[in-house]
Each structure stands twice: as structure tokens, then as C-alpha cells.
Amino acid sequence: MSESASQDTKGQGGITRAALFAWCPCCTARTLWDAPAAFAPSCRACGLAFADYEPKGRGLYLVLFPVTLALMGGALAVDDALMPPLWLLFPALAVIVPLAMIVALRFAKALVLIMRLRAAGVLR
């Protein structure tokens, strides 16, 4: 990457920063997420309209299905290996499953948002 290309993208948040820390891809303000897995309508700092680029619909099932399979496999493996009592297994899964789904949705939505912003020419 040339020095001018690195200067163009310097300061812009990446997928991990957008997904985990709610950084706006343009101005890196912490304004991306309004709910655990829902974008804010727009950035309060730079005014970028996230709602115009938000992925919606059934395409996100392609993210949730493999995560669901991995969680089911992990739960079965833990049950076979450790044989924990149900009173311990169910609360653990009640915490782990929603967290895994939210993190997976955040990464997928941040990835699609950044790709759409780059395709629209908003990001370089």
C-alpha cells in the first residue's frame, strides 16, 4: 500500500471496531449501534445515514445458521465430556447463545455496511 493510500484510510474504523466498539466507519465516533444488533438511524457526529446501507432480510440467516450449528455441537460436546447437571447447563446456554448470536450479527452487519459504503464511494 502506498503512503497516499494509507493516508486516505487512516482513522477510518475497521470491521472489528465497528462491530465491537460501535465505531462509525467514517468518523470513528461511537455511534453505530442503537440496540444490541440494530444500527442507529444515523451517526450523531458526521451525519452518515446507516439506515440506508443496513442489511435486512433473510440474508442474515446465512450467518445465524452456522453459528447455531456450532453452538449445538459445542453444547453436545460439553454434555458428553463433562455431563453437567441440567440446572447448570441451561443457564450457561441461556447466556452463551444470545451473546454468540449478537456478536455474529454485529460482525455480519458491520461487514455488509462497510462493503456497501465502499461500493457507494463513501469509504475508500
N, C-alpha and C positions, 0 to 999 in steps of 0.2 A: 504494500500500500504506500502510495506516495505521501509526502508530507502535506500537500494541499488537500488530499482526500481525507487524511486523518484529522485535519483542522475542520473540515466540513461536518464531520460526525462527532467531534469532540463535545462532550457534555450531554449528548443525547442518551437517554436510558435504553438499556437492552431489555430482552425478554424477561430475564430473571428479575431485574429491578422493577419492571412493570408488574410482573405477577406477584412478587412477594412484598415489595415495599410501596406499591401504588404510585410509582413514578410516572408522570406524563412523558410519553415518548419524545415530545418536542422540547419542553422546558424543564423537565425533571422535578416539577413540583409534585408533592404527594397528594394528587387529586384524582387519580384514575378510578378507584373503586368507590362506589356508593354503598354497596352491600357486599357480603362475602364473595359472591360470584357475579355481581352486576356492575357494569360500568356506571360512572356518574354521567349525567347528560352532556356535560362539557367540562373542560378544565377551567377552574376558577382563576388560574394565574394567566394563561395565554389565550383562553377562549376557544381552543380546539374542540370541535364537536365530536365526542366519542360515539354518540348515538348513531351518527351517520355511517360509521365503519364497524359497528358492533356485529359480531357473528351471532346469528339466531337460527333457530330451526333444528331440524333433525341431524344436521351435520355434526353436532356436538356429541351425538350418540356414539360416533366412531371413536371418541375419546373415552367415554364412560364405559363402554363395553369391555375393552381390555383391562381397564382398572378394576372393574367388577370381577372379572375372571381372576385377576391376580390376587385380589382380596379374598375371594372364595378359596383359592388354592392355598393361600397363606393361612387362613383360618383352619382349613382341614389339616394342614401340615402341623400347625401348633397343637391342634386337638390330638392328632396321632402321636406326636412326640412327647408332649407334656401331660396330656389328659387332665387339664384343669377342670375344676368343677364349673357347672353352668353359671352359678352365681358370680363367678369371676370372669368367665369368658364373655358373657353377654354385655356386661358394662364396658369391658375393654373394646369390644367390637362396636358398641354404640358411640364410642369416642373416635376410634380409628377410622371407621368407614366414612362418616361425614367429612372429617378432616382430609382424608385422601381424595375424596370427590371434589371438594372445594379447591384444593391445591391443583388437581388435574385440570379442572375447568378454568382456573385462573391462568395457568400456563398456556392452555389451548387458546383461550380468548385473547391473551396478550400476544401470542404468536400471530394469530389471524389479524388482529388490529394492526400490528406493526407491518405485516406484509401488505395489508390494504393501504396503509398510509404511504408506504414506499411506492406502491403501484400508482397511487393518485398523485405522487410527486410532492407530498407534504414533507416526507422524510427522505434523506439521501442514503 
